[in-house]
Amino acid sequence: AISNIQDDQCIYNLKIIFNAGPYAKVCWTRLRTLRMDRQLMENFVSMTFGEVRFTRIPDFRVPGRFSKEENARVAGDPLDHDMVVLFGNDNNHWYAIVLDNRIGQKKAIYYDSGSYSARLMRERCNFHLDFINKYRTVYLRDTLNVALQQHQDISSTTHRYVDGESARQKNGFDCGVFALANVEGYIR
């Protein structure tokens, strides 16, 4: 779903979107570490960029022989994109965060269709922004030797946190659908 939205936005010259996927929080939880280290980044990259990407955009395809490293290189620096889409899952509940990098729009919009408090969602935003910072430095810069155009870390200072005011689900299983719908609604 996000790949199609990503392609449509690019084809019509609307927005360039970095799909960070759901694996940041999953990898962190699975490794049960409080450190965002190289092992965590390798796990994230394997899960996020380890498969050939479904896309209609030739520039988004890995040229030549496929590798997760080249796929991550082709995806580029998240902060060079208009938006970064992030999903998280805590205790079987999905939420979404859209990091809007456009000039004059810099913010992190969080969506929760359940009952997370604003404080908890701001903590989730802190985690994901810190994760993007570490991914950029630990993996893109230090592992792949990608030259980063933007050298400033992102935080609640650079991207204010905004409640996207998701509709509330009426059951215990539609949170993923709400997360996708919220992201699509914001992007379009």
C-alpha positions in Angstrom: 0.0 0.0 0.0 2.7 2.5 0.9 4.8 1.5 -2.1 1.8 2.4 -4.4 1.3 5.7 -2.7 5.0 6.4 -2.8 5.1 5.7 -6.6 2.0 7.7 -7.3 3.4 10.8 -5.5 6.7 10.5 -7.4 5.0 10.0 -10.8 2.9 13.1 -10.4 5.8 15.1 -9.0 4.0 15.7 -5.8 6.1 14.4 -2.9 9.1 12.1 -2.5 8.5 9.6 0.3 10.9 7.5 2.3 9.2 4.3 3.5 11.0 3.3 6.7 8.6 0.5 7.2 7.6 -1.1 10.5 10.9 -2.7 11.5 12.7 -0.1 13.6 10.5 -0.8 16.7 10.3 -4.5 15.9 14.1 -4.9 15.7 14.7 -2.9 18.8 12.1 -4.9 20.8 13.4 -8.3 19.4 17.0 -7.5 20.3 15.9 -6.2 23.8 18.6 -3.6 23.7 18.5 0.0 24.8 21.4 0.8 22.5 20.9 1.8 18.9 24.1 0.1 17.7 25.4 -1.5 14.4 23.7 -4.8 15.2 20.3 -3.1 15.4 20.9 -1.2 12.2 22.0 -4.4 10.4 18.8 -6.1 11.5 16.7 -3.2 10.4 18.4 -3.0 7.0 18.0 -6.7 6.4 14.3 -6.5 7.2 13.6 -3.2 5.4 15.9 -3.4 2.4 16.6 -7.2 2.1 14.0 -7.8 -0.6 13.6 -6.4 -4.1 11.4 -3.4 -3.8 8.0 -3.4 -5.6 8.0 -0.1 -7.6 7.0 1.3 -11.0 9.8 3.9 -10.8 13.0 2.9 -12.6 15.1 5.3 -10.4 14.0 3.4 -7.3 15.2 0.0 -8.6 18.6 -1.3 -7.7 20.8 -1.3 -10.8 22.8 -4.5 -11.5 23.0 -7.2 -8.9 20.6 -6.8 -6.0 21.9 -6.4 -2.4 20.3 -5.0 0.7 23.2 -2.5 0.9 22.6 -1.2 -2.6 18.8 -1.1 -2.0 19.5 1.1 1.1 21.8 3.3 -1.0 19.2 3.7 -3.7 16.5 4.6 -1.1 18.9 7.3 0.1 19.0 9.6 3.1 15.5 9.9 4.7 16.0 13.6 5.3 16.5 14.2 1.6 12.8 13.1 1.1 9.7 15.3 1.6 8.3 12.8 4.0 9.3 9.7 6.0 6.7 7.1 6.8 7.2 5.1 10.0 5.1 2.4 11.6 5.4 1.0 15.1 3.9 -1.9 16.9 3.8 -2.2 20.7 2.0 -5.1 22.3 0.1 -6.0 19.1 -1.1 -2.4 18.4 0.0 -0.5 15.3 0.5 3.3 15.2 2.0 5.5 12.5 4.2 8.5 12.3 4.8 10.8 9.3 7.9 12.9 9.4 7.2 15.9 7.2 10.5 17.4 6.0 9.1 20.0 3.7 10.3 23.6 4.2 7.8 25.4 6.4 6.1 22.1 7.3 8.7 20.4 9.5 6.8 18.3 12.0 6.2 14.7 13.2 2.6 13.8 12.9 1.6 10.8 15.0 -1.5 8.6 14.5 -3.0 6.2 17.1 -6.4 4.7 16.6 -6.3 3.1 20.1 -5.9 4.6 23.5 -2.2 5.6 23.7 -1.8 8.9 25.6 -0.2 12.0 23.9 2.8 11.5 26.3 3.3 7.9 25.1 3.0 8.9 21.5 5.6 11.7 21.9 7.9 9.0 23.4 7.3 6.9 20.3 8.1 10.0 18.2 11.3 10.4 20.2 12.3 6.8 19.6 11.6 7.0 15.8 13.4 10.3 15.3 16.4 9.0 17.3 16.3 5.8 15.2 16.4 7.9 11.9 19.4 9.8 13.3 21.2 6.6 14.1 20.3 5.0 10.8 21.7 8.0 9.0 25.0 8.1 10.9 25.7 4.5 12.0 24.5 2.8 8.8 24.4 5.2 5.9 27.4 7.4 6.7 29.7 5.0 8.7 28.8 1.6 7.1 27.9 2.5 3.5 30.0 5.7 3.3 27.1 7.7 2.0 27.8 11.5 2.0 24.9 13.1 3.9 23.8 16.5 2.7 22.1 17.4 6.0 24.3 17.1 9.1 21.8 18.2 11.7 20.0 15.5 13.8 16.3 15.7 14.0 14.3 16.1 17.2 11.2 17.7 18.7 13.1 21.0 18.3 13.5 20.6 14.5 10.2 18.8 13.9 7.3 19.7 16.3 5.1 16.8 17.4 1.5 17.0 16.2 -1.4 14.7 17.1 -2.9 13.6 13.7 -6.2 13.0 15.5 -6.9 9.5 14.2 -10.4 8.2 14.2 -10.8 5.6 17.0 -11.2 1.9 16.2 -14.1 0.2 17.7 -12.5 -3.2 18.0 -9.1 -4.8 18.9 -7.8 -5.7 15.4 -8.2 -2.8 12.9 -5.3 -0.7 14.1 -3.1 -1.6 11.1 -5.8 -0.5 8.7 -6.2 2.8 10.6 -2.4 3.4 10.6 -2.3 2.9 6.8 -5.4 5.0 6.1 -4.1 7.8 8.3 -0.8 7.9 6.5 -2.5 7.8 3.1 -4.9 10.6 4.2 -2.0 12.9 5.3 0.1 12.2 2.2 -2.6 12.7 -0.3 
